Amino acid sequence: MSKLENPILLAVIGAAQGLRGEVRVRSFTDDPMAIGDYGHLHSSDGRTFEVLEVREGKNVVIVRFRGVNDRNAAEALNGLELYVERANLPDDELEDDEFYYTDLEGLEAVDAEGKSYGNVSAVYDFGAGDLLELKGPGKRPVLIPFSEAAVLEIDLDGGKILIDPMAAGLVDNDDDKTLKPGQPKP
């Protein structure tokens, strides 16, 4: 298998299920049962997996892969991350204001005056709302809320996101000074 150019983590294999080679899979797709709709899945060590069957389990899906025929083979896959090529994800199903988080990575965060606050290096969801991590040269990473107030516009073609630095918590509203990461507001 050739190395994926733009791999997207789609699922993680868990414990074996039964004796026929089935495994529990934590799927990161919108519909976990659709894990086989994205084509072959790939591991970082170069193996390719074809989904033969999928059924619902408690908090996971139970998957049978081609060539995994017994419990021992299934147990050997525990913890394996499975990827697809970004091009395999359907863009035609997205609404105008929808996108994949992976498409945000690398976008430059700028304010209305064009001042750069770094590039999006990751998107996190810790349960209380999504956060964008911004990294710039010589700067420590900062997290900003991924909300309509903080992120005003997303221009995937232009490679930028327009942010409101005050709503994002990057400037002090008194003097409009840029805060350093970890610096408390006065």
C-alpha positions in Angstrom: 0.0 0.0 0.0 1.2 3.5 -0.7 1.4 6.0 2.1 -1.8 8.1 2.4 -1.1 11.7 1.4 -3.7 13.3 3.7 -4.8 10.6 6.2 -7.9 11.2 8.3 -8.4 9.1 11.5 -11.8 7.4 11.0 -11.8 4.7 13.7 -9.9 2.8 16.4 -10.2 -0.9 16.8 -10.9 -2.2 20.3 -11.3 -5.6 21.8 -12.2 -8.8 20.0 -15.9 -9.7 19.9 -16.6 -13.4 19.9 -14.7 -16.2 18.2 -15.2 -15.4 14.4 -12.7 -12.5 14.2 -15.1 -9.7 14.8 -13.8 -6.6 16.7 -15.3 -3.7 18.5 -14.6 -0.4 16.7 -15.0 3.1 17.9 -16.0 5.0 14.8 -15.6 8.8 14.4 -18.0 9.0 11.5 -21.4 10.8 11.8 -23.1 7.5 11.3 -21.0 4.8 12.9 -22.7 2.1 10.9 -21.4 3.8 7.7 -17.8 3.0 8.5 -17.5 0.8 5.4 -18.8 3.5 3.1 -15.5 5.3 2.9 -13.6 2.6 1.1 -10.7 0.6 2.4 -9.3 1.6 5.8 -5.6 1.8 6.3 -3.3 1.5 9.4 -0.2 3.6 9.8 2.0 0.4 9.4 0.7 0.0 5.8 -2.0 -2.6 6.2 -5.3 -2.3 4.4 -8.6 -3.4 5.8 -11.8 -4.1 3.9 -15.1 -4.0 5.9 -17.2 -7.1 5.3 -19.9 -6.7 8.0 -21.0 -4.0 10.4 -23.5 -4.3 13.2 -24.4 -2.2 16.2 -22.9 -2.7 19.6 -23.2 -0.9 22.8 -21.3 2.5 22.3 -19.4 0.9 19.4 -19.9 -1.0 16.1 -18.9 -4.6 15.7 -17.0 -5.1 12.5 -15.7 -8.1 10.6 -12.8 -7.4 8.3 -11.6 -9.5 5.3 -8.8 -11.8 6.4 -9.5 -11.6 10.1 -11.1 -15.0 10.8 -10.5 -15.9 14.4 -10.3 -14.4 17.9 -6.4 -14.5 17.9 -6.2 -12.4 14.7 -8.9 -10.0 16.1 -7.1 -9.6 19.5 -3.9 -8.6 17.6 -5.7 -5.6 16.2 -6.6 -4.0 19.6 -5.7 -0.3 19.7 -5.0 0.0 15.9 -6.0 3.3 14.4 -7.7 3.2 11.0 -7.4 6.0 8.4 -8.9 7.0 5.1 -7.6 9.4 2.5 -9.2 12.9 2.8 -10.4 12.6 -0.8 -12.6 9.7 0.2 -14.8 11.9 2.5 -17.9 13.2 0.7 -17.8 17.0 0.1 -21.1 17.1 -1.8 -23.1 16.3 1.3 -21.8 19.3 3.3 -23.9 22.4 3.7 -22.4 25.8 2.9 -21.5 26.4 6.5 -20.2 22.9 7.1 -16.7 21.6 6.8 -14.3 18.9 8.1 -12.2 19.9 11.1 -9.1 18.6 9.3 -9.7 21.3 6.6 -9.3 24.0 9.3 -5.8 22.9 10.2 -3.2 25.2 8.6 -5.5 28.1 8.1 -4.1 31.5 9.3 -6.1 33.3 12.0 -6.3 37.0 11.2 -8.4 39.9 12.6 -10.2 42.6 10.5 -7.0 44.7 10.3 -5.1 41.7 8.9 -3.0 41.0 12.0 -2.0 37.4 12.2 -2.5 35.4 15.4 -1.0 32.2 14.1 -2.2 29.2 12.2 -4.8 26.6 13.3 -2.8 23.6 14.4 -5.6 21.5 16.0 -9.3 21.4 16.8 -10.2 20.0 20.2 -13.5 19.0 21.8 -13.3 18.5 25.5 -17.1 18.5 25.9 -17.9 22.1 26.6 -17.5 23.4 23.0 -14.9 23.1 20.3 -11.6 24.9 20.7 -9.1 25.9 18.0 -5.4 25.8 18.8 -3.4 28.6 17.2 0.4 28.4 16.9 2.7 31.1 15.5 6.4 31.3 15.0 8.1 32.0 18.3 4.7 31.9 20.2 3.3 29.5 22.6 0.1 27.8 21.4 -3.2 29.4 22.5 -6.7 28.0 22.5 -9.7 30.1 21.3 -13.3 29.2 21.3 -14.7 27.9 18.0 -17.8 30.0 18.2 -19.7 32.4 16.0 -18.6 35.3 18.2 -14.9 34.4 18.1 -14.6 33.0 14.5 -16.4 35.4 12.2 -15.6 33.8 8.8 -13.9 30.7 7.4 -12.3 31.1 4.0 -11.0 27.6 3.1 -10.0 28.7 -0.4 -8.1 31.8 0.9 -6.5 29.8 3.7 -7.7 32.1 6.5 -10.2 32.4 9.3 -11.3 35.9 10.4 -11.5 36.1 14.1 -12.6 38.7 16.7 -9.5 38.8 19.0 -11.6 40.2 21.9 -14.2 37.5 21.7 -11.5 34.9 21.3 -9.8 36.2 24.5 -6.6 37.2 22.7 -6.7 40.9 23.5 -7.5 42.8 26.7 -10.6 45.0 26.2 -9.3 47.9 28.3 -6.2 48.9 26.2 -6.6 46.4 23.3 -3.3 44.9 24.3 -2.5 41.4 23.2 -2.4 39.0 26.2 0.3 36.4 26.5 -0.7 32.8 27.0 -1.4 32.1 30.6 -1.4 35.8 31.5 -4.3 36.7 33.7 -6.6 39.6 32.8 -5.9 42.6 35.1 
